[in-house]
Amino acid sequence: MEYGVIIFPIEDAIPLSQLAVEAQVRGFDALFVPEHTHIPTSRRSPYIGGGDIPPEYLRIPDPFIALAGAAAVASKIKFGTAVCLVVEHDPIELAKQVATLDRLCDGRFIFGVGAGWNAEEMANHGTDFKTRWKLLRERVAAMKAIWTQDEAQYHGEFVNFDPIWCYPKPIQKPYPPVYLGGHKAASLRRVVDYCDGWMPVLHLIPDFPATIADLRRRAEEARRDPATIKTIVMGAPRDRKGLDRLEATGVDCAVFHLRPAPEEVVLPQLDRIARIIGG
């Protein structure tokens, strides 16, 4: 099992480029960042974690630009979004961003995607909350076409374009792995339908071993090899027994949340986690 970290790379936290190097030196395999293009002042949509929305959500930088800076200084660690809100992006522009970043990090990009929970946020991008999952599916399919075809085209209900040239293409073939964030049964169906892996938040899954078993059963029913569907878990436990239980279920990567804080706070966190995963 591999290990990663995720942080909200806000302006007064440890610089992401520094964190990438420090995590790489300590043996971590991946570094993830979240995305919110903005947070509306309206609070009609309840925060998915319950209670008030954490202040760092208001200050997230662009994940692709932030990761590009980190990729310039860290030569081994993988980089990923957890998750990119695809329903808030133009798919042609996003396909180019992903491909460009994959080339900048020498094919080490992990494309975590999601539809989001903040209805007001996506409405400001012209996205209807009720149809967000259909839109996500089409945009992912359209991006796959762009990444794999010299003259790509896509014609769907929500995404529609005639043949185009769009470069660069990603280094990873056929494209960077697409992981879907989600914790409900419908997310498992979507993972099997059009994704390479699942990216859940651990504390949102009441019975994780049973849910993993359900995912594999769904894959078999869809005639997909369950072994080809990878799992990256956010919010990994910080104890060896908990990590061993995750590994026993077949999880491919356990990701630890880091506080969005300066280096004098974050680096000791990294050290403590490194001792756990090394033990």
N, C-alpha and C positions, 0 to 999 in steps of 0.2 A: 504494500500500500504506500502511495506517495503522500506527501504532506505539503500543504500550502497555507498561506495567510491572506486575509482580506482586511482592508482598511478603507475608511473614508478619507481620501487624501486632501483634506481641507487645508487652507493656507497656513495655519499655524501648527499643523502636525509635521512630523518628520517628513522631509522631502521624499517623494516617491522614488526618485532615482537612488537616493541614499538607502532607503529601505530595501529596494531590490538587491543592491549589492550586499547589504548586511544579512538579508535572508538567504541569499545564495551562499555566502560564506558559511553560514550555520547549517547548511545541508537541506534547506527547504527546496521543494521542487517547483512551486508555482506561487505567483502573486496575483491577486484579484482586486478589482475595484468595482464599486456599484455605479449606477447611473440614475439621476433624475435631472432632466433638463432644467427644471425649476420646481418650486413648490407654491401653488396658489395660496393666497392668504385665507381663502375659504376653507373651513374644516368640515365640509359636508361628508367627505369620504373619511371613514374612520381609519386611523393608522393600523396597518396590518398586525403590528406587534401589540396593539392595545395601548390605551392611555394617550398622552401627548406625543406628538411626533418629536423625535430627538433633534436638537438644534443642528447637528451636523448634516442633516438631510437638506438644509437650506443652503449649504455651502459646497456642494460637490462640484469639482471641476469637470470639464469634458474628459471622459474616460480614455478616448483614443489619443488625444494630445498628451495626456498625462502618461499613458503607457508608452507612447513613442519616446518620451524623454527617458523613461526608465530603461527601455530597450537599448538605448544608445550607450549605456554604461554597464549593463549586466548581460553577460554573453551566454549563460547557461540556463537560467531559470525561465520557466514558462510564464506567460502573461495572459490574463483573461478578464472578461467582463462577467459580473455576477450581480445583476444581469443587465444587459443592454435592452432598453425598452424599444424594441423594434417598431412598435406601433406609433412611435413618435418621430420616425425618421422616413425620409424618402428612400426607397429601396435601392435606387440606382446610386445615389450618393453614398449610402451606407455600404453597399457592396464594394465600392472603391476604397472607402476608409478601411474596411476589414482587410482587403487584399493588400493595401499599402502597409498596414501595420504588420501583417503576417510576413511581408518581405523585410521590413525593418528589423524584425526579431528573428530572422532566419527560420521561419516556419515553426515558431513556438507559441502561436496564439491559440487560445481556447475561447470560442464564441458562445458565451452563456447568454441566452435570450429569454425574454419574458414579455407578458402583455401588460403587466402593471396592475395596481390596485387603486390608484388615485384618479377617479373619474374626471375631476376638474382639470388635472394636469394634462391628460390626453385630449380633453375637449379643446384645450387651447391650441392643440396641433390638428384639430379637425377630425379627431377620432371618436367614434361612437363607442361608448363603454360596452354596449350590448353586443356589438359585433367585433370586438377587439381580437378575439381568438381566431376568427375567420381571417381577419386582416393579417394577423401575425403569420398564419400558415401560408398565405399567398405571398407575403413579402419575403419569407424565408425561401419559398420555392423560386421566386423571381431572382433572388440573389444567387441561388445555386445555379440557375441558368446562366447568369452573367459570369460567374466564376469558371464555368466549365465549357462555355461555347464562345467561339470567335465572333459569331453574329447572333447574339442572344435576343430572344423575344419572349414575351409573356402576355397571355390574354386571360384574365380572370374577372371575377366580379368587382374586386377592389383595386387590382393592379393591372395595368394595361399599357403595353408599349410594343411597337413594331421593332424589327431587327435593329440592333445597335452594336457599335464597337465600344467596349468599355475595358480599359486596362488601367493598372496592371492586373494580372491574374495572381492568385495566392501561390506561395511556394508549396504549401501542403496540397496534396492531391487526394481526392478531387477538390477539396476545399477544407478550411479549418473545421475541426469538429464542432458541431452545433449541439449544445446542451440546453435543455429546457428547464427553467426554474418553475416550481409548482409543487403543491402538497396534496392536491385533491385527486380523486380517482380519475377524473377527466384528464389530468396532466399525464398520468401514466399512458392513457390511450394516445395522447398526442406525441409523447416520446416515441412510442413504438411506430406511430404513423409516419413521422417525418424528421426525427432527430437521431443524433448519434449517441446521446446520453441524457442522463437525468441529473439535475442540480438542485436538490431540495435543501431546505433549512431544517436541521435535525429536530429542533424542539417543536416544530409544527407537525411532525409525524408521530401520532400516538403510539403506533406499534410498527417500528421501523422494519424489523425482520419480516413481519407478515406483509408489509407493503413491498419490500424487495421481492419477495416470493410472488406476489401478485403481478409485479412488473414482468418477471421472467415468464410467468404463465401466459400473460398477454402476448409476449414476444413469440412464444411457441405457437400460440393460436394463429398469429399473423404470419407464421412460417419464417420468422427471423431468428437467427441464432442468438439466444440470450447473452452469450459471451461477448457479442459485438456491441451491446448496449452498456456503456460505461456509466459509473455513478461517481459524482463529486459531491461530497456532503459539506454544507456550510454549517458553522457552529459546532465544530468537533469538540468532544469532551476533553478536558485537560487532565486526564488520568490514564495510566497505562491499561488498566482493565477495560475502561470504556472504549479505548482505541482498539484493543484486541477484539472486543465484541463487534465493533464496526468492521474490522478486517475479516472476521469470520463470516459476515454476511456477503462478502465479496465486493465491498466498497473499494474503488480504485484510488480515490484521493480524499483525505480528510483535511478540511480547511478551518483554521482557527481565526476567530475574530480578534483584531487588535484595536485597542483604544485609539481614536484619532487624537494623538497627543505628541508633544515634542520628543526628540530622540532620547532624552534622559528618562522618559517614561516607557517608550516603546522598546528600546533595546533590552532592558531587563526582562520585559515580557517575552521577547524573542528568545532570550537565554533560558528562561524557565521552560518554555515550550520545547526548545531544542533538547534540554535534558530529559524531558518526558519521552519524546519520540526516539531518543537515542538509547533509552533504557529498556 
